[in-house]
């Protein structure tokens, strides 16, 4: 692969532009005046990056789950948040895998992509905290109220805020995606997926799962 790349560089600067006229390919590859240096990401380094990325996502999700547990003092909130955030991360990775080679921009799994997943996870947890805060508030206001109605009211009362925040964030990300250049396009695309999945997981995974877990806990008593 290295030799193929050097041949293409030599052809581009020599045959096509004439900048290397009179310089043989052997001289071009041996003289440091022409090639200042090169580096290769080997399989072992790539494996380290992959391992580090997986650990970063796992620790981020578990750390946020611990934060939710300490904040609300309820295990169902923490567990449902961890499951929802895992869904967000897998959703982004899955869409990238499905669209690989089908879109006209890079879908490389690199540090930028991992940063986008972690950012999306951090964004997603914000929705869940707001909804769970409202559930806790309604539980205090209506201690004898129907639990289904409390969760439903909490979701409905925060629905406008959830959609307004998501849509305004999506607007900025879409502008970045189309106009900010190729280098940040992959990050913006992953964030767009993260905002969509974060909204979905808040409404249809985290809160319903917490509701079910509290129900089972109550039934055991």
Backbone as CSV, one residue per row, in Angstrom:
resi,resn,N_x,N_y,N_z,CA_x,CA_y,CA_z,C_x,C_y,C_z
1,UNK,0.831,-1.198,0.000,0.000,0.000,0.000,0.873,1.258,0.000
2,UNK,1.925,1.246,0.824,2.839,2.398,0.854,3.423,2.680,-0.522
3,UNK,3.832,1.620,-1.219,4.446,1.790,-2.539,3.440,2.335,-3.547
4,UNK,2.192,1.887,-3.458,1.149,2.386,-4.371,0.932,3.880,-4.161
5,UNK,0.898,4.287,-2.884,0.696,5.707,-2.575,1.861,6.537,-3.105
6,UNK,3.098,6.031,-2.892,4.274,6.768,-3.386,4.264,6.886,-4.902
7,UNK,3.836,5.828,-5.574,3.755,5.871,-7.039,2.746,6.912,-7.509
8,UNK,1.624,6.988,-6.830,0.607,7.979,-7.207,1.114,9.405,-6.970
9,UNK,1.814,9.616,-5.841,2.376,10.942,-5.562,3.428,11.295,-6.610
10,UNK,4.288,10.331,-6.935,5.338,10.567,-7.936,4.732,10.896,-9.295
11,UNK,3.664,10.170,-9.645,3.015,10.426,-10.935,2.351,11.799,-10.948
12,UNK,1.730,12.176,-9.833,1.032,13.459,-9.780,1.992,14.636,-9.881
13,UNK,3.105,14.567,-9.163,4.045,15.688,-9.159,5.090,15.596,-10.257
14,UNK,5.243,14.410,-10.820,6.249,14.249,-11.862,5.669,14.291,-13.258
15,UNK,4.892,13.278,-13.587,4.354,13.157,-14.947,3.351,14.250,-15.263
16,UNK,2.466,14.564,-14.346,1.360,15.480,-14.635,1.747,16.949,-14.490
17,UNK,2.607,17.259,-13.537,2.964,18.672,-13.318,4.385,18.999,-13.741
18,UNK,5.216,17.979,-13.873,6.595,18.227,-14.272,7.492,18.732,-13.163
19,UNK,7.017,18.768,-11.933,7.822,19.271,-10.827,8.974,18.338,-10.480
20,UNK,8.850,17.065,-10.834,9.902,16.085,-10.545,10.582,15.606,-11.825
21,UNK,10.621,16.451,-12.838,11.272,16.068,-14.100,12.755,15.860,-13.858
22,UNK,13.253,14.764,-14.386,14.661,14.429,-14.205,14.952,13.649,-12.943
23,UNK,13.926,13.416,-12.114,14.096,12.652,-10.874,13.461,11.278,-11.062
24,UNK,14.254,10.242,-10.898,13.713,8.896,-11.053,12.870,8.521,-9.843
25,UNK,12.102,7.465,-10.009,11.244,7.020,-8.906,12.088,6.560,-7.725
26,UNK,13.233,5.892,-8.025,14.111,5.437,-6.949,14.678,6.622,-6.176
27,UNK,15.085,7.682,-6.876,15.589,8.875,-6.200,14.491,9.539,-5.366
28,UNK,13.289,9.552,-5.928,12.169,10.171,-5.227,11.877,9.470,-3.906
29,UNK,11.934,8.132,-3.893,11.607,7.376,-2.683,12.766,7.326,-1.698
30,UNK,13.993,7.505,-2.171,15.151,7.403,-1.284,15.581,8.748,-0.708
31,UNK,15.350,9.831,-1.427,15.779,11.150,-0.984,14.783,11.741,0.015
32,UNK,15.271,12.123,1.190,14.397,12.739,2.184,13.984,14.154,1.786
33,UNK,14.625,14.705,0.757,14.221,16.034,0.291,12.825,16.006,-0.309
34,UNK,12.423,14.861,-0.803,11.127,14.756,-1.464,10.046,14.250,-0.499
35,UNK,10.376,13.212,0.248,9.421,12.677,1.228,9.980,12.969,2.616
36,UNK,9.390,13.926,3.283,9.880,14.340,4.595,9.653,13.263,5.651
37,UNK,8.579,12.533,5.531,8.279,11.490,6.502,6.918,10.881,6.241
38,UNK,6.658,9.759,6.828,5.357,9.092,6.669,5.069,8.290,7.924
39,UNK,3.800,8.045,8.161,3.388,7.259,9.327,2.211,6.388,8.941
40,UNK,2.102,5.270,9.589,1.054,4.296,9.278,0.364,3.893,10.568
41,UNK,-0.959,3.852,10.545,-1.720,3.339,11.679,-1.825,1.828,11.522
42,UNK,-1.069,1.128,12.338,-1.043,-0.320,12.242,-2.246,-0.976,12.882
43,UNK,-2.332,-2.298,12.744,-3.478,-3.043,13.284,-3.535,-2.951,14.801
44,UNK,-2.347,-2.954,15.442,-2.338,-2.889,16.906,-2.848,-1.544,17.403
45,UNK,-2.467,-0.453,16.711,-2.942,0.878,17.093,-4.444,0.982,16.856
46,UNK,-4.898,0.481,15.710,-6.328,0.506,15.413,-7.112,-0.268,16.467
47,UNK,-6.550,-1.385,16.915,-7.211,-2.182,17.952,-7.277,-1.405,19.268
48,UNK,-6.211,-0.670,19.596,-6.204,0.142,20.812,-7.258,1.237,20.741
49,UNK,-7.380,1.877,19.572,-8.388,2.929,19.394,-9.791,2.350,19.582
50,UNK,-10.030,1.170,18.986,-11.339,0.535,19.107,-11.636,0.172,20.561
51,UNK,-10.652,-0.400,21.245,-10.846,-0.775,22.641,-11.101,0.460,23.507
52,UNK,-10.310,1.513,23.257,-10.504,2.743,24.020,-11.863,3.373,23.774
53,UNK,-12.334,3.299,22.526,-13.644,3.865,22.193,-14.760,3.111,22.899
54,UNK,-14.675,1.785,22.892,-15.705,0.976,23.556,-15.720,1.260,25.056
55,UNK,-14.536,1.315,25.661,-14.461,1.590,27.095,-14.977,2.982,27.423
56,UNK,-14.667,3.960,26.559,-15.128,5.331,26.805,-16.648,5.399,26.813
57,UNK,-17.287,4.727,25.850,-18.752,4.745,25.778,-19.362,4.030,26.978
58,UNK,-18.787,2.875,27.343,-19.321,2.109,28.482,-19.199,2.910,29.772
59,UNK,-18.019,3.488,30.015,-17.823,4.256,31.250,-18.696,5.505,31.273
60,UNK,-18.891,6.135,30.100,-19.744,7.329,30.051,-21.186,6.973,30.410
61,UNK,-21.695,5.883,29.832,-23.077,5.475,30.108,-23.242,5.072,31.570
62,UNK,-22.282,4.289,32.093,-22.369,3.866,33.498,-22.218,5.061,34.438
63,UNK,-21.332,5.998,34.081,-21.155,7.188,34.912,-22.418,8.025,34.986
64,UNK,-23.083,8.178,33.847,-24.341,8.925,33.832,-25.413,8.180,34.629
65,UNK,-25.423,6.844,34.506,-26.369,6.052,35.297,-26.155,6.234,36.789
66,UNK,-24.873,6.298,37.212,-24.570,6.539,38.621,-25.026,7.931,39.047
67,UNK,-24.838,8.911,38.163,-25.296,10.273,38.468,-26.815,10.312,38.658
68,UNK,-27.551,9.629,37.783,-29.015,9.587,37.906,-29.418,8.907,39.213
69,UNK,-28.691,7.833,39.574,-28.998,7.126,40.818,-28.792,8.031,42.032
70,UNK,-27.700,8.787,42.047,-27.425,9.672,43.168,-28.390,10.861,43.196
71,UNK,-28.811,11.293,42.023,-29.692,12.461,41.954,-31.106,12.128,42.400
72,UNK,-31.637,10.988,41.946,-33.039,10.662,42.217,-33.227,9.615,43.305
73,UNK,-32.140,8.953,43.695,-32.218,7.946,44.756,-33.189,6.823,44.409
74,UNK,-33.281,6.514,43.130,-34.188,5.450,42.677,-33.496,4.647,41.587
75,UNK,-33.382,3.341,41.820,-32.705,2.481,40.852,-33.418,2.413,39.503
76,UNK,-34.760,2.356,39.438,-35.428,2.300,38.139,-35.072,3.466,37.212
77,UNK,-34.937,4.665,37.756,-34.548,5.806,36.930,-33.161,5.581,36.336
78,UNK,-32.248,5.076,37.149,-30.872,4.861,36.700,-30.797,3.762,35.641
79,UNK,-31.453,2.637,35.904,-31.412,1.507,34.969,-32.054,1.881,33.630
80,UNK,-33.210,2.528,33.680,-33.892,2.903,32.439,-33.078,3.924,31.649
81,UNK,-32.370,4.801,32.338,-31.518,5.765,31.644,-30.354,5.065,30.965
82,UNK,-29.720,4.110,31.642,-28.611,3.360,31.048,-29.070,2.622,29.800
83,UNK,-30.230,1.968,29.876,-30.750,1.235,28.717,-31.040,2.193,27.560
84,UNK,-31.640,3.344,27.861,-31.961,4.319,26.822,-30.697,4.879,26.170
85,UNK,-29.673,5.157,26.971,-28.425,5.688,26.423,-27.694,4.632,25.598
86,UNK,-27.765,3.370,26.025,-27.191,2.290,25.225,-27.900,2.207,23.872
87,UNK,-29.221,2.382,23.892,-29.979,2.419,22.638,-29.489,3.552,21.742
88,UNK,-29.254,4.741,22.322,-28.785,5.880,21.535,-27.464,5.562,20.843
89,UNK,-26.513,5.003,21.603,-25.202,4.685,21.034,-25.315,3.627,19.939
90,UNK,-26.095,2.572,20.198,-26.256,1.502,19.204,-27.023,1.986,17.978
91,UNK,-27.955,2.912,18.176,-28.710,3.473,17.051,-27.774,4.203,16.090
92,UNK,-26.893,5.036,16.634,-25.953,5.781,15.789,-25.011,4.827,15.064
93,UNK,-24.442,3.863,15.798,-23.522,2.901,15.182,-24.240,2.087,14.116
94,UNK,-25.482,1.671,14.395,-26.241,0.878,13.431,-26.545,1.628,12.148
95,UNK,-26.943,2.906,12.266,-27.216,3.706,11.068,-25.942,3.894,10.248
96,UNK,-24.820,4.124,10.930,-23.545,4.244,10.221,-23.227,2.969,9.451
97,UNK,-23.450,1.817,10.090,-23.177,0.543,9.430,-24.098,0.332,8.226
98,UNK,-25.374,0.689,8.370,-26.332,0.496,7.277,-26.044,1.404,6.091
99,UNK,-25.571,2.617,6.369,-25.346,3.595,5.294,-23.927,3.581,4.748
100,UNK,-23.080,2.679,5.252,-21.697,2.632,4.800,-21.632,2.393,3.276
101,UNK,-20.974,3.296,2.576,-20.826,3.178,1.138,-22.020,3.658,0.337
102,UNK,-23.095,4.089,1.008,-24.297,4.527,0.304,-24.461,6.043,0.288
103,UNK,-23.684,6.747,1.084,-23.800,8.205,1.166,-22.509,8.841,0.639
104,UNK,-22.602,10.065,0.100,-21.429,10.688,-0.530,-20.502,11.396,0.443
105,UNK,-20.412,10.934,1.691,-19.471,11.516,2.636,-18.945,10.413,3.533
106,UNK,-17.856,10.716,4.231,-17.153,9.706,5.011,-17.963,9.266,6.229
107,UNK,-17.983,7.951,6.444,-18.587,7.383,7.649,-17.539,6.573,8.404
108,UNK,-16.336,7.114,8.457,-15.251,6.435,9.155,-15.524,6.392,10.659
109,UNK,-15.197,5.262,11.274,-15.305,5.118,12.722,-13.965,5.557,13.317
110,UNK,-13.874,6.825,13.688,-12.630,7.370,14.202,-12.890,8.126,15.503
111,UNK,-11.876,8.885,15.951,-12.023,9.616,17.209,-13.140,10.643,17.144
112,UNK,-13.313,11.259,15.975,-14.390,12.238,15.814,-15.753,11.582,15.999
113,UNK,-15.907,10.393,15.451,-17.165,9.659,15.574,-17.441,9.298,17.033
114,UNK,-16.410,8.837,17.740,-16.571,8.497,19.153,-16.931,9.744,19.958
115,UNK,-16.278,10.855,19.634,-16.621,12.109,20.300,-18.063,12.506,20.061
116,UNK,-18.550,12.256,18.841,-19.943,12.573,18.520,-20.902,11.696,19.328
117,UNK,-20.589,10.411,19.481,-21.446,9.519,20.263,-21.501,9.977,21.726
118,UNK,-20.338,10.306,22.292,-20.308,10.742,23.690,-21.062,12.056,23.867
119,UNK,-20.936,12.957,22.889,-21.681,14.218,22.948,-23.185,13.967,22.857
120,UNK,-23.571,13.063,21.963,-24.990,12.732,21.810,-25.547,12.094,23.081
121,UNK,-24.757,11.251,23.732,-25.188,10.630,24.988,-25.385,11.700,26.062
122,UNK,-24.447,12.648,26.130,-24.588,13.736,27.088,-25.797,14.603,26.817
123,UNK,-26.083,14.822,25.530,-27.273,15.595,25.174,-28.542,14.823,25.534
124,UNK,-28.535,13.531,25.257,-29.731,12.711,25.459,-30.144,12.651,26.923
125,UNK,-29.162,12.579,27.818,-29.505,12.424,29.235,-30.229,13.660,29.770
126,UNK,-30.027,14.796,29.128,-30.673,16.030,29.591,-32.198,15.913,29.542
127,UNK,-32.724,15.361,28.454,-34.176,15.151,28.327,-34.701,14.261,29.450
128,UNK,-33.971,13.215,29.718,-34.436,12.247,30.703,-34.461,12.848,32.105
129,UNK,-33.448,13.651,32.425,-33.406,14.299,33.733,-34.592,15.246,33.903
130,UNK,-34.899,16.011,32.852,-36.019,16.959,32.923,-37.338,16.224,33.162
131,UNK,-37.556,15.134,32.429,-38.815,14.386,32.575,-38.901,13.734,33.950
132,UNK,-37.801,13.114,34.394,-37.807,12.473,35.707,-37.971,13.497,36.826
133,UNK,-37.424,14.681,36.638,-37.636,15.751,37.610,-39.117,16.108,37.722
134,UNK,-39.788,16.158,36.565,-41.209,16.475,36.579,-42.022,15.347,37.210
135,UNK,-41.621,14.106,36.962,-42.297,12.970,37.600,-42.156,13.056,39.116
136,UNK,-40.951,13.338,39.579,-40.724,13.463,41.017,-41.534,14.618,41.613
137,UNK,-41.605,15.710,40.873,-42.391,16.861,41.334,-43.865,16.507,41.463
138,UNK,-44.415,15.799,40.460,-45.827,15.416,40.497,-46.099,14.379,41.580
139,UNK,-45.100,13.517,41.822,-45.272,12.531,42.900,-45.406,13.211,44.255
140,UNK,-44.670,14.308,44.445,-44.764,15.054,45.703,-46.064,15.839,45.791
141,UNK,-46.501,16.379,44.641,-47.740,17.162,44.644,-48.970,16.274,44.808
142,UNK,-48.928,15.082,44.212,-50.084,14.168,44.249,-49.634,12.802,44.775
143,UNK,-49.299,12.709,46.061,-48.767,11.449,46.602,-49.734,10.285,46.496
144,UNK,-51.028,10.570,46.422,-52.016,9.493,46.319,-52.615,9.390,44.913
145,UNK,-52.020,10.131,43.978,-52.546,10.119,42.624,-52.212,8.843,41.871
146,UNK,-52.942,8.596,40.816,-52.694,7.425,39.971,-51.326,7.559,39.302
147,UNK,-50.510,6.518,39.439,-49.135,6.589,38.944,-49.076,6.729,37.428
148,UNK,-49.976,6.064,36.723,-50.019,6.182,35.262,-50.312,7.621,34.850
149,UNK,-51.255,8.247,35.522,-51.602,9.629,35.199,-50.446,10.585,35.526
150,UNK,-49.726,10.296,36.596,-48.587,11.141,36.965,-47.512,11.083,35.877
151,UNK,-47.161,9.874,35.423,-46.143,9.735,34.379,-46.628,10.340,33.060
152,UNK,-47.877,10.115,32.754,-48.430,10.647,31.515,-48.453,12.176,31.535
153,UNK,-48.839,12.741,32.678,-48.858,14.205,32.805,-47.454,14.786,32.741
154,UNK,-46.495,14.092,33.344,-45.105,14.562,33.306,-44.575,14.575,31.878
155,UNK,-44.885,13.532,31.126,-44.462,13.484,29.720,-45.117,14.596,28.905
156,UNK,-46.412,14.768,29.088,-47.136,15.783,28.317,-46.675,17.202,28.661
157,UNK,-46.385,17.445,29.935,-45.987,18.791,30.345,-44.591,19.162,29.857
158,UNK,-43.760,18.150,29.575,-42.405,18.420,29.082,-42.280,18.183,27.580
159,UNK,-43.396,17.806,26.937,-43.320,17.442,25.520,-42.933,18.632,24.647
160,UNK,-43.541,19.791,24.918,-43.198,20.989,24.138,-41.729,21.336,24.285
161,UNK,-41.235,21.284,25.511,-39.824,21.593,25.750,-38.925,20.605,25.028
162,UNK,-39.281,19.302,25.063,-38.475,18.273,24.410,-38.385,18.515,22.914
163,UNK,-39.537,18.745,22.267,-39.536,18.926,20.816,-38.907,20.254,20.409
164,UNK,-39.162,21.304,21.163,-38.563,22.603,20.826,-37.043,22.562,20.924
165,UNK,-36.545,21.920,21.977,-35.091,21.792,22.129,-34.493,20.945,21.020
166,UNK,-35.140,19.820,20.718,-34.629,18.925,19.683,-34.644,19.592,18.306
167,UNK,-35.737,20.275,17.977,-35.847,20.902,16.662,-34.856,22.050,16.495
168,UNK,-34.673,22.853,17.545,-33.717,23.953,17.442,-32.289,23.425,17.322
169,UNK,-31.985,22.336,18.047,-30.659,21.724,17.932,-30.464,21.108,16.551
170,UNK,-31.503,20.448,16.051,-31.419,19.850,14.711,-31.191,20.906,13.644
171,UNK,-31.833,22.052,13.774,-31.663,23.122,12.788,-30.195,23.546,12.691
172,UNK,-29.570,23.734,13.835,-28.152,24.120,13.845,-27.289,23.008,13.252
173,UNK,-27.551,21.768,13.640,-26.748,20.646,13.156,-26.903,20.441,11.652
174,UNK,-28.108,20.639,11.132,-28.320,20.498,9.685,-27.556,21.573,8.921
175,UNK,-27.540,22.785,9.461,-26.767,23.861,8.821,-25.280,23.520,8.834
176,UNK,-24.795,23.016,9.983,-23.392,22.599,10.068,-23.103,21.479,9.071
177,UNK,-24.031,20.524,8.974,-23.836,19.377,8.092,-23.656,19.807,6.635
178,UNK,-24.442,20.765,6.185,-24.402,21.153,4.775,-23.362,22.230,4.461
179,UNK,-23.019,23.069,5.447,-22.204,24.242,5.115,-20.866,24.325,5.851
180,UNK,-20.612,23.466,6.837,-19.394,23.618,7.642,-18.178,22.910,7.054
181,UNK,-18.349,22.154,5.982,-17.203,21.496,5.368,-17.168,20.007,5.621
182,UNK,-16.295,19.335,4.870,-16.225,17.879,4.882,-15.677,17.334,6.199
183,UNK,-14.757,18.078,6.823,-14.076,17.541,8.001,-15.011,17.338,9.194
184,UNK,-16.045,18.145,9.298,-16.949,18.067,10.455,-18.302,17.448,10.077
185,UNK,-18.453,17.069,8.811,-19.752,16.554,8.359,-20.129,15.252,9.063
186,UNK,-19.151,14.376,9.256,-19.437,13.108,9.927,-19.883,13.339,11.367
187,UNK,-19.226,14.288,12.053,-19.605,14.619,13.432,-21.036,15.154,13.478
188,UNK,-21.355,16.069,12.555,-22.696,16.654,12.530,-23.748,15.588,12.236
189,UNK,-23.439,14.667,11.333,-24.391,13.606,10.992,-24.652,12.708,12.194
190,UNK,-23.582,12.332,12.906,-23.753,11.503,14.107,-24.561,12.235,15.168
191,UNK,-24.347,13.538,15.304,-25.106,14.317,16.280,-26.581,14.420,15.887
192,UNK,-26.856,14.557,14.599,-28.254,14.572,14.132,-28.945,13.271,14.525
193,UNK,-28.266,12.153,14.281,-28.826,10.858,14.681,-28.999,10.789,16.193
194,UNK,-28.035,11.363,16.941,-28.110,11.337,18.395,-29.283,12.130,18.941
195,UNK,-29.566,13.283,18.331,-30.706,14.093,18.771,-32.013,13.351,18.514
196,UNK,-32.121,12.736,17.342,-33.332,11.979,17.005,-33.504,10.791,17.955
197,UNK,-32.443,10.004,18.126,-32.544,8.826,18.989,-32.732,9.222,20.452
198,UNK,-32.118,10.342,20.876,-32.291,10.796,22.251,-33.725,11.155,22.565
199,UNK,-34.381,11.815,21.616,-35.795,12.153,21.800,-36.665,10.902,21.845
200,UNK,-36.390,9.972,20.931,-37.153,8.718,20.895,-36.959,7.922,22.188
201,UNK,-35.700,7.798,22.631,-35.425,6.981,23.819,-35.999,7.602,25.088
202,UNK,-36.073,8.922,25.132,-36.665,9.567,26.305,-38.151,9.260,26.414
203,UNK,-38.852,9.384,25.284,-40.306,9.239,25.285,-40.767,7.788,25.314
204,UNK,-40.023,6.908,24.646,-40.529,5.550,24.435,-39.711,4.449,25.109
205,UNK,-38.591,4.799,25.742,-37.788,3.772,26.406,-37.580,4.105,27.878
206,UNK,-36.945,5.249,28.159,-36.545,5.564,29.535,-37.744,5.681,30.473
207,UNK,-38.696,6.543,30.133,-39.830,6.783,31.027,-40.752,5.563,31.125
208,UNK,-41.165,4.934,30.016,-42.002,3.735,30.151,-41.313,2.609,30.922
209,UNK,-39.994,2.454,30.730,-39.280,1.398,31.441,-39.243,1.679,32.939
210,UNK,-38.998,2.950,33.301,-39.017,3.320,34.722,-40.396,3.065,35.322
211,UNK,-41.436,3.392,34.576,-42.812,3.164,35.031,-43.054,1.680,35.294
212,UNK,-42.626,0.828,34.366,-42.822,-0.615,34.529,-42.030,-1.158,35.715
213,UNK,-40.796,-0.672,35.884,-39.966,-1.164,36.988,-40.549,-0.768,38.339
214,UNK,-41.072,0.443,38.445,-41.725,0.855,39.685,-42.978,0.030,39.931
215,UNK,-43.670,-0.323,38.843,-44.885,-1.125,38.988,-44.586,-2.498,39.529
216,UNK,-43.524,-3.124,39.011,-43.156,-4.453,39.498,-42.691,-4.388,40.949
217,UNK,-41.941,-3.314,41.251,-41.475,-3.155,42.620,-42.642,-3.014,43.591
218,UNK,-43.668,-2.260,43.162,-44.848,-2.048,44.013,-45.640,-3.344,44.173
219,UNK,-45.719,-4.144,43.100,-46.478,-5.380,43.148,-45.842,-6.377,44.142
220,UNK,-44.484,-6.348,44.243,-43.826,-7.257,45.160,-44.142,-6.940,46.610
221,UNK,-44.356,-5.651,46.896,-44.698,-5.251,48.248,-46.098,-5.728,48.611
